[in-house]
């Protein structure tokens, strides 16, 4: 069975506790980077990679995601009436995409969120795209995984070198050997190891290409790290019956899953945004000078 990869699953059912109180009534995935919700970046990566259908697994307070990708007649009518064609174009970009939604009723972990996609995916290979990581490269990372699949017909998980003291925030792989052109065979996949137990510094970064056999494993998956049903544990089991590769990502990754990463990403994107980049750059330069001055020790008072 070597079917084409056509479908993507975007888990968006997390509680977003790192961004409270903003995420009490608003989905974390709707927090904007300048003027674009983070989930729109993910949807765009999927479409640029050639994905045809997307399932978003949502939880509570996620209605805004559905509305965002739906048409908004009132807004469109209003913009048309006022001749605001540029704004209308931006609104148009988010409609007409084949998005499907399903709710995960209890947040039991990433593995359980992906399991909700079983009926939607059926018996096809598919990709999972996590919303906390925005990726930039000449070829979109999801497309890179799909190109790998075309050659190997095997599940492939994106990984990236991270600083050793950060491995416990990730799933980590034990690679077999040095890999070929960035593609590794994998001994084991471990979720959130302590740095002293981590088999490498190659961390899973939120893009997965999986064969549908993962679903039977997820159905029987016991809770793991954090008492949650972990996708990484199911992938480790899958790897024992069919090959699962790891693809090392060499592009740029923006982690928007915590406040500091989110702020850095917002600043970097704003410095490229045609409407604000020049003013913001000047502001940052001026601010830098001000901060430097404030840090400098006050000049000693002259003795009389
Ligand atoms: C999840 C996965 C983890 C992966 C990470 C990437 O963890 O469980 O294996 O490395 O995403 O962002 P989370 O960030 O949801 O704790």
py3Dmol code that shows the C-alpha trace and the ligand (Angstrom):
import py3Dmol

protein = """\
ATOM      1  CA  UNK A   1       0.000   0.000   0.000  1.00  0.00           C
ATOM      2  CA  UNK A   2       1.845   3.085  -1.203  1.00  0.00           C
ATOM      3  CA  UNK A   3      -0.845   5.712  -1.280  1.00  0.00           C
ATOM      4  CA  UNK A   4      -0.336   9.426  -1.812  1.00  0.00           C
ATOM      5  CA  UNK A   5      -0.200  11.677   1.249  1.00  0.00           C
ATOM      6  CA  UNK A   6      -3.217  13.992   0.986  1.00  0.00           C
ATOM      7  CA  UNK A   7      -4.416  14.667   4.501  1.00  0.00           C
ATOM      8  CA  UNK A   8      -3.138  16.595   7.497  1.00  0.00           C
ATOM      9  CA  UNK A   9      -4.177  16.610  11.138  1.00  0.00           C
ATOM     10  CA  UNK A  10      -3.626  19.733  13.223  1.00  0.00           C
ATOM     11  CA  UNK A  11      -4.095  19.057  16.942  1.00  0.00           C
ATOM     12  CA  UNK A  12      -5.426  22.254  18.531  1.00  0.00           C
ATOM     13  CA  UNK A  13      -7.093  20.967  21.666  1.00  0.00           C
ATOM     14  CA  UNK A  14      -4.543  22.029  24.277  1.00  0.00           C
ATOM     15  CA  UNK A  15      -5.644  24.279  27.113  1.00  0.00           C
ATOM     16  CA  UNK A  16      -3.033  26.931  26.327  1.00  0.00           C
ATOM     17  CA  UNK A  17      -2.206  27.414  30.009  1.00  0.00           C
ATOM     18  CA  UNK A  18       1.112  29.114  29.168  1.00  0.00           C
ATOM     19  CA  UNK A  19      -0.823  32.068  27.765  1.00  0.00           C
ATOM     20  CA  UNK A  20      -3.483  32.526  30.426  1.00  0.00           C
ATOM     21  CA  UNK A  21      -5.486  34.702  30.834  1.00  0.00           C
ATOM     22  CA  UNK A  22      -5.445  35.436  27.057  1.00  0.00           C
ATOM     23  CA  UNK A  23      -6.430  31.838  26.315  1.00  0.00           C
ATOM     24  CA  UNK A  24      -9.333  31.555  28.742  1.00  0.00           C
ATOM     25  CA  UNK A  25     -11.902  32.173  26.006  1.00  0.00           C
ATOM     26  CA  UNK A  26      -9.609  32.386  22.961  1.00  0.00           C
ATOM     27  CA  UNK A  27      -7.893  29.426  21.302  1.00  0.00           C
ATOM     28  CA  UNK A  28      -4.107  29.592  21.671  1.00  0.00           C
ATOM     29  CA  UNK A  29      -3.880  28.884  17.938  1.00  0.00           C
ATOM     30  CA  UNK A  30      -5.647  32.184  17.220  1.00  0.00           C
ATOM     31  CA  UNK A  31      -2.988  34.312  18.939  1.00  0.00           C
ATOM     32  CA  UNK A  32      -1.578  36.426  16.099  1.00  0.00           C
ATOM     33  CA  UNK A  33       2.004  36.880  14.969  1.00  0.00           C
ATOM     34  CA  UNK A  34       1.600  40.558  14.055  1.00  0.00           C
ATOM     35  CA  UNK A  35      -1.686  40.152  12.164  1.00  0.00           C
ATOM     36  CA  UNK A  36      -1.926  36.454  11.280  1.00  0.00           C
ATOM     37  CA  UNK A  37      -3.121  33.740  13.694  1.00  0.00           C
ATOM     38  CA  UNK A  38      -0.456  31.080  14.277  1.00  0.00           C
ATOM     39  CA  UNK A  39      -2.742  28.339  12.919  1.00  0.00           C
ATOM     40  CA  UNK A  40      -2.959  30.143   9.584  1.00  0.00           C
ATOM     41  CA  UNK A  41       0.809  29.732   9.151  1.00  0.00           C
ATOM     42  CA  UNK A  42       0.356  25.981   9.690  1.00  0.00           C
ATOM     43  CA  UNK A  43      -2.542  25.760   7.231  1.00  0.00           C
ATOM     44  CA  UNK A  44      -0.471  27.666   4.664  1.00  0.00           C
ATOM     45  CA  UNK A  45       2.472  25.254   5.105  1.00  0.00           C
ATOM     46  CA  UNK A  46       0.068  22.342   4.531  1.00  0.00           C
ATOM     47  CA  UNK A  47      -1.355  23.868   1.350  1.00  0.00           C
ATOM     48  CA  UNK A  48       2.099  24.819   0.020  1.00  0.00           C
ATOM     49  CA  UNK A  49       3.151  21.204   0.582  1.00  0.00           C
ATOM     50  CA  UNK A  50       0.283  19.867  -1.522  1.00  0.00           C
ATOM     51  CA  UNK A  51      -2.011  18.699   1.286  1.00  0.00           C
ATOM     52  CA  UNK A  52      -5.628  18.606   0.097  1.00  0.00           C
ATOM     53  CA  UNK A  53      -7.669  18.112   3.271  1.00  0.00           C
ATOM     54  CA  UNK A  54      -7.071  19.216   6.820  1.00  0.00           C
ATOM     55  CA  UNK A  55      -8.656  18.048  10.059  1.00  0.00           C
ATOM     56  CA  UNK A  56      -8.321  20.337  13.062  1.00  0.00           C
ATOM     57  CA  UNK A  57      -8.781  18.531  16.371  1.00  0.00           C
ATOM     58  CA  UNK A  58     -10.209  21.176  18.670  1.00  0.00           C
ATOM     59  CA  UNK A  59     -11.212  21.372  22.300  1.00  0.00           C
ATOM     60  CA  UNK A  60     -13.094  23.946  24.295  1.00  0.00           C
ATOM     61  CA  UNK A  61     -12.967  27.633  23.341  1.00  0.00           C
ATOM     62  CA  UNK A  62     -11.986  26.752  19.797  1.00  0.00           C
ATOM     63  CA  UNK A  63     -14.974  28.133  17.918  1.00  0.00           C
ATOM     64  CA  UNK A  64     -12.881  31.124  16.821  1.00  0.00           C
ATOM     65  CA  UNK A  65     -10.733  28.760  14.712  1.00  0.00           C
ATOM     66  CA  UNK A  66     -13.785  27.526  12.820  1.00  0.00           C
ATOM     67  CA  UNK A  67     -15.006  31.075  12.321  1.00  0.00           C
ATOM     68  CA  UNK A  68     -11.591  32.242  11.144  1.00  0.00           C
ATOM     69  CA  UNK A  69     -11.570  29.822   8.225  1.00  0.00           C
ATOM     70  CA  UNK A  70     -15.228  30.419   7.366  1.00  0.00           C
ATOM     71  CA  UNK A  71     -16.634  33.260   5.283  1.00  0.00           C
ATOM     72  CA  UNK A  72     -17.792  36.354   7.192  1.00  0.00           C
ATOM     73  CA  UNK A  73     -20.491  37.890   5.031  1.00  0.00           C
ATOM     74  CA  UNK A  74     -20.953  41.022   7.110  1.00  0.00           C
ATOM     75  CA  UNK A  75     -17.245  41.834   7.154  1.00  0.00           C
ATOM     76  CA  UNK A  76     -16.777  41.069   3.458  1.00  0.00           C
ATOM     77  CA  UNK A  77     -19.837  43.174   2.487  1.00  0.00           C
ATOM     78  CA  UNK A  78     -18.570  46.044   4.595  1.00  0.00           C
ATOM     79  CA  UNK A  79     -15.055  45.969   3.131  1.00  0.00           C
ATOM     80  CA  UNK A  80     -16.470  45.746  -0.404  1.00  0.00           C
ATOM     81  CA  UNK A  81     -18.783  48.726   0.193  1.00  0.00           C
ATOM     82  CA  UNK A  82     -15.874  50.791   1.467  1.00  0.00           C
ATOM     83  CA  UNK A  83     -13.627  49.746  -1.424  1.00  0.00           C
ATOM     84  CA  UNK A  84     -11.047  48.224   0.919  1.00  0.00           C
ATOM     85  CA  UNK A  85      -9.826  45.682  -1.601  1.00  0.00           C
ATOM     86  CA  UNK A  86      -6.452  45.006   0.073  1.00  0.00           C
ATOM     87  CA  UNK A  87      -8.133  44.046   3.359  1.00  0.00           C
ATOM     88  CA  UNK A  88     -10.712  42.013   1.481  1.00  0.00           C
ATOM     89  CA  UNK A  89      -7.905  40.045  -0.146  1.00  0.00           C
ATOM     90  CA  UNK A  90      -6.480  39.192   3.294  1.00  0.00           C
ATOM     91  CA  UNK A  91      -9.882  37.989   4.473  1.00  0.00           C
ATOM     92  CA  UNK A  92     -10.384  35.988   1.254  1.00  0.00           C
ATOM     93  CA  UNK A  93      -7.124  34.101   1.827  1.00  0.00           C
ATOM     94  CA  UNK A  94      -8.621  32.347   4.827  1.00  0.00           C
ATOM     95  CA  UNK A  95     -11.827  31.102   3.228  1.00  0.00           C
ATOM     96  CA  UNK A  96     -12.546  28.295   0.831  1.00  0.00           C
ATOM     97  CA  UNK A  97      -9.943  25.949   2.330  1.00  0.00           C
ATOM     98  CA  UNK A  98     -11.154  22.380   2.886  1.00  0.00           C
ATOM     99  CA  UNK A  99     -10.964  22.278   6.656  1.00  0.00           C
ATOM    100  CA  UNK A 100     -12.742  19.774   8.878  1.00  0.00           C
ATOM    101  CA  UNK A 101     -13.171  19.936  12.623  1.00  0.00           C
ATOM    102  CA  UNK A 102     -13.577  17.370  15.342  1.00  0.00           C
ATOM    103  CA  UNK A 103     -13.594  17.861  19.083  1.00  0.00           C
ATOM    104  CA  UNK A 104     -11.448  16.012  21.559  1.00  0.00           C
ATOM    105  CA  UNK A 105     -13.752  15.939  24.542  1.00  0.00           C
ATOM    106  CA  UNK A 106     -11.078  15.330  27.201  1.00  0.00           C
ATOM    107  CA  UNK A 107      -7.500  16.590  26.814  1.00  0.00           C
ATOM    108  CA  UNK A 108      -5.783  13.208  27.335  1.00  0.00           C
ATOM    109  CA  UNK A 109      -2.616  14.065  25.445  1.00  0.00           C
ATOM    110  CA  UNK A 110      -1.278  14.445  21.912  1.00  0.00           C
ATOM    111  CA  UNK A 111      -1.611  10.726  21.126  1.00  0.00           C
ATOM    112  CA  UNK A 112      -5.294  10.805  21.998  1.00  0.00           C
ATOM    113  CA  UNK A 113      -5.829  13.992  19.933  1.00  0.00           C
ATOM    114  CA  UNK A 114      -4.321  12.269  16.876  1.00  0.00           C
ATOM    115  CA  UNK A 115      -6.472   9.182  17.524  1.00  0.00           C
ATOM    116  CA  UNK A 116      -9.581  11.369  17.009  1.00  0.00           C
ATOM    117  CA  UNK A 117      -8.541  11.572  13.327  1.00  0.00           C
ATOM    118  CA  UNK A 118      -8.831   7.810  12.729  1.00  0.00           C
ATOM    119  CA  UNK A 119     -12.108   7.854  10.763  1.00  0.00           C
ATOM    120  CA  UNK A 120     -11.118  10.970   8.788  1.00  0.00           C
ATOM    121  CA  UNK A 121      -7.773   9.489   7.726  1.00  0.00           C
ATOM    122  CA  UNK A 122      -8.933   5.943   6.985  1.00  0.00           C
ATOM    123  CA  UNK A 123      -6.254   3.736   5.473  1.00  0.00           C
ATOM    124  CA  UNK A 124      -3.891   6.404   4.135  1.00  0.00           C
ATOM    125  CA  UNK A 125      -0.550   7.865   5.161  1.00  0.00           C
ATOM    126  CA  UNK A 126      -0.991  11.361   6.624  1.00  0.00           C
ATOM    127  CA  UNK A 127       0.824  14.207   8.319  1.00  0.00           C
ATOM    128  CA  UNK A 128       0.463  15.665  11.805  1.00  0.00           C
ATOM    129  CA  UNK A 129       1.375  19.331  12.192  1.00  0.00           C
ATOM    130  CA  UNK A 130       1.701  20.915  15.635  1.00  0.00           C
ATOM    131  CA  UNK A 131       0.797  24.558  15.988  1.00  0.00           C
ATOM    132  CA  UNK A 132       3.604  25.532  18.370  1.00  0.00           C
ATOM    133  CA  UNK A 133       6.299  25.372  15.718  1.00  0.00           C
ATOM    134  CA  UNK A 134       6.482  27.631  12.667  1.00  0.00           C
ATOM    135  CA  UNK A 135       8.978  26.369  10.111  1.00  0.00           C
ATOM    136  CA  UNK A 136      10.844  28.178   7.355  1.00  0.00           C
ATOM    137  CA  UNK A 137      12.882  26.584   4.598  1.00  0.00           C
ATOM    138  CA  UNK A 138      13.157  26.680   0.811  1.00  0.00           C
ATOM    139  CA  UNK A 139      11.005  23.541   0.645  1.00  0.00           C
ATOM    140  CA  UNK A 140       8.300  23.482   3.368  1.00  0.00           C
ATOM    141  CA  UNK A 141       9.159  20.879   6.028  1.00  0.00           C
ATOM    142  CA  UNK A 142       5.894  18.983   5.510  1.00  0.00           C
ATOM    143  CA  UNK A 143       6.754  18.715   1.795  1.00  0.00           C
ATOM    144  CA  UNK A 144      10.234  17.406   2.726  1.00  0.00           C
ATOM    145  CA  UNK A 145       8.593  14.604   4.733  1.00  0.00           C
ATOM    146  CA  UNK A 146       6.243  13.845   1.830  1.00  0.00           C
ATOM    147  CA  UNK A 147       9.204  13.664  -0.578  1.00  0.00           C
ATOM    148  CA  UNK A 148      10.899  11.222   1.812  1.00  0.00           C
ATOM    149  CA  UNK A 149       7.747   9.135   1.936  1.00  0.00           C
ATOM    150  CA  UNK A 150       7.624   8.966  -1.877  1.00  0.00           C
ATOM    151  CA  UNK A 151      11.017   7.238  -1.736  1.00  0.00           C
ATOM    152  CA  UNK A 152      10.781   5.120   1.419  1.00  0.00           C
ATOM    153  CA  UNK A 153       7.003   4.561   1.894  1.00  0.00           C
ATOM    154  CA  UNK A 154       7.735   4.724   5.616  1.00  0.00           C
ATOM    155  CA  UNK A 155       6.713   6.965   8.496  1.00  0.00           C
ATOM    156  CA  UNK A 156       9.123   9.867   8.952  1.00  0.00           C
ATOM    157  CA  UNK A 157       9.381  12.244  11.899  1.00  0.00           C
ATOM    158  CA  UNK A 158      11.004  15.682  11.710  1.00  0.00           C
ATOM    159  CA  UNK A 159      13.796  16.274  14.236  1.00  0.00           C
ATOM    160  CA  UNK A 160      16.244  19.066  14.959  1.00  0.00           C
ATOM    161  CA  UNK A 161      19.379  19.515  17.025  1.00  0.00           C
ATOM    162  CA  UNK A 162      18.521  21.364  20.261  1.00  0.00           C
ATOM    163  CA  UNK A 163      20.727  22.472  23.180  1.00  0.00           C
ATOM    164  CA  UNK A 164      21.365  19.519  25.498  1.00  0.00           C
ATOM    165  CA  UNK A 165      19.801  21.180  28.559  1.00  0.00           C
ATOM    166  CA  UNK A 166      16.508  21.613  26.638  1.00  0.00           C
ATOM    167  CA  UNK A 167      15.933  17.983  25.595  1.00  0.00           C
ATOM    168  CA  UNK A 168      13.516  17.302  28.458  1.00  0.00           C
ATOM    169  CA  UNK A 169      10.942  19.562  26.738  1.00  0.00           C
ATOM    170  CA  UNK A 170      10.810  17.246  23.690  1.00  0.00           C
ATOM    171  CA  UNK A 171      10.512  13.793  22.297  1.00  0.00           C
ATOM    172  CA  UNK A 172      14.076  12.656  21.499  1.00  0.00           C
ATOM    173  CA  UNK A 173      15.425   9.981  19.133  1.00  0.00           C
ATOM    174  CA  UNK A 174      18.242   7.497  19.452  1.00  0.00           C
ATOM    175  CA  UNK A 175      19.549   7.537  15.861  1.00  0.00           C
ATOM    176  CA  UNK A 176      21.193   4.483  14.297  1.00  0.00           C
ATOM    177  CA  UNK A 177      24.480   5.722  12.892  1.00  0.00           C
ATOM    178  CA  UNK A 178      25.081   9.054  11.213  1.00  0.00           C
ATOM    179  CA  UNK A 179      22.183   9.026   8.756  1.00  0.00           C
ATOM    180  CA  UNK A 180      22.220   9.609   5.001  1.00  0.00           C
ATOM    181  CA  UNK A 181      21.594  13.144   3.749  1.00  0.00           C
ATOM    182  CA  UNK A 182      19.828  14.019   6.999  1.00  0.00           C
ATOM    183  CA  UNK A 183      17.633  10.905   7.042  1.00  0.00           C
ATOM    184  CA  UNK A 184      18.164   8.619  10.047  1.00  0.00           C
ATOM    185  CA  UNK A 185      17.076   5.127  10.948  1.00  0.00           C
ATOM    186  CA  UNK A 186      15.966   5.202  14.557  1.00  0.00           C
ATOM    187  CA  UNK A 187      16.637   2.869  17.450  1.00  0.00           C
ATOM    188  CA  UNK A 188      14.128   4.360  19.898  1.00  0.00           C
ATOM    189  CA  UNK A 189      11.882   7.372  20.422  1.00  0.00           C
ATOM    190  CA  UNK A 190      11.725   8.685  24.008  1.00  0.00           C
ATOM    191  CA  UNK A 191       9.287  11.332  25.280  1.00  0.00           C
ATOM    192  CA  UNK A 192      10.708  14.085  27.501  1.00  0.00           C
ATOM    193  CA  UNK A 193      13.850  12.336  28.816  1.00  0.00           C
ATOM    194  CA  UNK A 194      15.988  13.903  31.550  1.00  0.00           C
ATOM    195  CA  UNK A 195      19.145  15.346  29.900  1.00  0.00           C
ATOM    196  CA  UNK A 196      21.300  12.637  31.516  1.00  0.00           C
ATOM    197  CA  UNK A 197      19.083   9.906  30.016  1.00  0.00           C
ATOM    198  CA  UNK A 198      18.593  11.480  26.548  1.00  0.00           C
ATOM    199  CA  UNK A 199      19.961   9.239  23.779  1.00  0.00           C
ATOM    200  CA  UNK A 200      20.856  12.299  21.607  1.00  0.00           C
ATOM    201  CA  UNK A 201      20.104  16.008  21.149  1.00  0.00           C
ATOM    202  CA  UNK A 202      17.875  15.347  18.129  1.00  0.00           C
ATOM    203  CA  UNK A 203      14.412  16.483  19.204  1.00  0.00           C
ATOM    204  CA  UNK A 204      11.022  15.920  17.586  1.00  0.00           C
ATOM    205  CA  UNK A 205       9.784  19.286  16.303  1.00  0.00           C
ATOM    206  CA  UNK A 206       6.112  19.021  15.480  1.00  0.00           C
ATOM    207  CA  UNK A 207       5.895  17.609  11.940  1.00  0.00           C
ATOM    208  CA  UNK A 208       5.160  13.909  11.534  1.00  0.00           C
ATOM    209  CA  UNK A 209       4.385  11.742   8.513  1.00  0.00           C
ATOM    210  CA  UNK A 210       2.667   8.585   9.728  1.00  0.00           C
ATOM    211  CA  UNK A 211       1.258   5.426   8.246  1.00  0.00           C
ATOM    212  CA  UNK A 212      -2.302   4.560   9.403  1.00  0.00           C
ATOM    213  CA  UNK A 213      -1.037   1.597  11.479  1.00  0.00           C
ATOM    214  CA  UNK A 214      -0.363   4.191  14.181  1.00  0.00           C
ATOM    215  CA  UNK A 215      -4.090   4.254  15.048  1.00  0.00           C
ATOM    216  CA  UNK A 216      -4.302   0.652  16.291  1.00  0.00           C
ATOM    217  CA  UNK A 217      -1.301   1.320  18.474  1.00  0.00           C
ATOM    218  CA  UNK A 218      -2.769   4.572  19.826  1.00  0.00           C
ATOM    219  CA  UNK A 219      -5.997   2.768  20.720  1.00  0.00           C
ATOM    220  CA  UNK A 220      -4.063   0.594  23.140  1.00  0.00           C
ATOM    221  CA  UNK A 221      -1.500   3.145  24.244  1.00  0.00           C
ATOM    222  CA  UNK A 222      -1.086   3.464  28.023  1.00  0.00           C
ATOM    223  CA  UNK A 223      -0.441   6.952  29.428  1.00  0.00           C
ATOM    224  CA  UNK A 224       3.240   7.898  29.519  1.00  0.00           C
ATOM    225  CA  UNK A 225       5.150  11.092  30.452  1.00  0.00           C
ATOM    226  CA  UNK A 226       2.937  13.553  32.335  1.00  0.00           C
ATOM    227  CA  UNK A 227       0.307  10.806  32.602  1.00  0.00           C
ATOM    228  CA  UNK A 228      -0.761  11.628  29.014  1.00  0.00           C
ATOM    229  CA  UNK A 229      -1.225   9.400  25.974  1.00  0.00           C
ATOM    230  CA  UNK A 230       1.968  10.226  24.107  1.00  0.00           C
ATOM    231  CA  UNK A 231       2.290  10.112  20.320  1.00  0.00           C
ATOM    232  CA  UNK A 232       6.034   9.528  20.761  1.00  0.00           C
ATOM    233  CA  UNK A 233       5.399   6.266  22.683  1.00  0.00           C
ATOM    234  CA  UNK A 234       3.089   4.994  19.916  1.00  0.00           C
ATOM    235  CA  UNK A 235       5.704   5.894  17.276  1.00  0.00           C
ATOM    236  CA  UNK A 236       8.305   3.938  19.251  1.00  0.00           C
ATOM    237  CA  UNK A 237       6.001   0.896  19.158  1.00  0.00           C
ATOM    238  CA  UNK A 238       5.315   1.391  15.420  1.00  0.00           C
ATOM    239  CA  UNK A 239       9.076   1.448  14.801  1.00  0.00           C
ATOM    240  CA  UNK A 240       9.285  -2.119  16.158  1.00  0.00           C
ATOM    241  CA  UNK A 241       7.045  -3.505  13.407  1.00  0.00           C
ATOM    242  CA  UNK A 242       7.764  -1.161  10.465  1.00  0.00           C
ATOM    243  CA  UNK A 243      10.594   1.288   9.803  1.00  0.00           C
ATOM    244  CA  UNK A 244      10.164   4.829  11.107  1.00  0.00           C
ATOM    245  CA  UNK A 245      12.747   7.341   9.905  1.00  0.00           C
ATOM    246  CA  UNK A 246      13.757  10.734  11.255  1.00  0.00           C
ATOM    247  CA  UNK A 247      14.405  13.689   8.942  1.00  0.00           C
ATOM    248  CA  UNK A 248      16.740  16.341  10.334  1.00  0.00           C
ATOM    249  CA  UNK A 249      15.405  19.829   9.650  1.00  0.00           C
ATOM    250  CA  UNK A 250      18.043  22.363   8.631  1.00  0.00           C
ATOM    251  CA  UNK A 251      15.790  25.382   8.192  1.00  0.00           C
ATOM    252  CA  UNK A 252      14.639  27.952  10.734  1.00  0.00           C
ATOM    253  CA  UNK A 253      12.190  27.026  13.461  1.00  0.00           C
ATOM    254  CA  UNK A 254      10.155  29.525  15.457  1.00  0.00           C
ATOM    255  CA  UNK A 255       8.817  28.125  18.720  1.00  0.00           C
ATOM    256  CA  UNK A 256       5.642  30.063  19.523  1.00  0.00           C
ATOM    257  CA  UNK A 257       4.574  27.679  22.307  1.00  0.00           C
ATOM    258  CA  UNK A 258       5.753  29.863  25.191  1.00  0.00           C
ATOM    259  CA  UNK A 259       5.790  33.583  25.904  1.00  0.00           C
ATOM    260  CA  UNK A 260       9.457  34.259  25.177  1.00  0.00           C
ATOM    261  CA  UNK A 261       9.449  32.323  21.882  1.00  0.00           C
ATOM    262  CA  UNK A 262       6.192  33.999  20.925  1.00  0.00           C
ATOM    263  CA  UNK A 263       7.624  37.479  21.595  1.00  0.00           C
ATOM    264  CA  UNK A 264      10.810  36.781  19.625  1.00  0.00           C
ATOM    265  CA  UNK A 265       8.826  35.407  16.676  1.00  0.00           C
ATOM    266  CA  UNK A 266       6.473  38.392  16.727  1.00  0.00           C
ATOM    267  CA  UNK A 267       9.409  40.821  16.623  1.00  0.00           C
ATOM    268  CA  UNK A 268      11.181  38.967  13.805  1.00  0.00           C
ATOM    269  CA  UNK A 269       8.025  38.768  11.700  1.00  0.00           C
ATOM    270  CA  UNK A 270       7.170  42.410  12.395  1.00  0.00           C
ATOM    271  CA  UNK A 271      10.651  43.383  11.173  1.00  0.00           C
ATOM    272  CA  UNK A 272       9.632  41.918   7.804  1.00  0.00           C
ATOM    273  CA  UNK A 273       6.095  43.264   7.726  1.00  0.00           C
ATOM    274  CA  UNK A 274       5.788  46.010   5.079  1.00  0.00           C
ATOM    275  CA  UNK A 275       3.469  48.165   7.226  1.00  0.00           C
ATOM    276  CA  UNK A 276       5.530  48.270  10.404  1.00  0.00           C
ATOM    277  CA  UNK A 277       9.103  47.130   9.677  1.00  0.00           C
ATOM    278  CA  UNK A 278      10.742  50.566   9.228  1.00  0.00           C
ATOM    279  CA  UNK A 279       9.152  52.199  12.259  1.00  0.00           C
ATOM    280  CA  UNK A 280       9.734  49.140  14.435  1.00  0.00           C
ATOM    281  CA  UNK A 281      13.392  48.904  13.429  1.00  0.00           C
ATOM    282  CA  UNK A 282      13.956  52.526  14.394  1.00  0.00           C
ATOM    283  CA  UNK A 283      12.068  51.975  17.648  1.00  0.00           C
ATOM    284  CA  UNK A 284      14.257  48.975  18.551  1.00  0.00           C
ATOM    285  CA  UNK A 285      17.456  50.908  17.775  1.00  0.00           C
ATOM    286  CA  UNK A 286      16.307  53.826  19.967  1.00  0.00           C
ATOM    287  CA  UNK A 287      15.183  51.479  22.712  1.00  0.00           C
ATOM    288  CA  UNK A 288      18.553  49.685  22.609  1.00  0.00           C
ATOM    289  CA  UNK A 289      20.364  53.005  23.094  1.00  0.00           C
ATOM    290  CA  UNK A 290      18.076  53.919  25.979  1.00  0.00           C
ATOM    291  CA  UNK A 291      18.591  50.546  27.688  1.00  0.00           C
ATOM    292  CA  UNK A 292      22.339  50.756  27.226  1.00  0.00           C
ATOM    293  CA  UNK A 293      22.376  54.207  28.823  1.00  0.00           C
ATOM    294  CA  UNK A 294      20.269  52.989  31.741  1.00  0.00           C
ATOM    295  CA  UNK A 295      22.681  50.080  32.287  1.00  0.00           C
ATOM    296  CA  UNK A 296      25.779  52.288  32.315  1.00  0.00           C
ATOM    297  CA  UNK A 297      26.958  53.232  35.815  1.00  0.00           C
ATOM    298  CA  UNK A 298      26.242  56.869  36.614  1.00  0.00           C
ATOM    299  CA  UNK A 299      29.363  59.062  36.203  1.00  0.00           C
ATOM    300  CA  UNK A 300      31.138  59.607  39.522  1.00  0.00           C
ATOM    301  CA  UNK A 301      30.436  62.982  41.130  1.00  0.00           C
ATOM    302  CA  UNK A 302      33.358  65.393  41.049  1.00  0.00           C
ATOM    303  CA  UNK A 303      35.014  65.910  44.393  1.00  0.00           C
ATOM    304  CA  UNK A 304      35.267  69.505  45.408  1.00  0.00           C
TER     305      UNK A 304
END
"""
ligand_1 = """\
16
LIG
C 4.980 17.627 21.902
C 5.470 16.195 21.706
C 7.002 16.171 21.754
C 7.588 17.135 20.745
C 7.010 18.548 20.951
C 7.448 19.463 19.823
O 5.249 18.030 23.216
O 4.910 15.367 22.686
O 7.458 14.863 21.498
O 8.985 17.152 20.855
O 5.579 18.516 20.964
O 6.990 20.771 20.014
P 4.537 19.310 23.912
O 5.273 20.519 23.406
O 3.113 19.295 23.500
O 4.724 19.114 25.380
"""
view = py3Dmol.view(width=600, height=400)
view.addModel(protein, "pdb")
view.setStyle({"model": 0}, {"cartoon": {"style": "trace"}})
view.addModel(ligand_1, "xyz")
view.setStyle({"model": 1}, {"stick": {}})
view.zoomTo()
view.show()
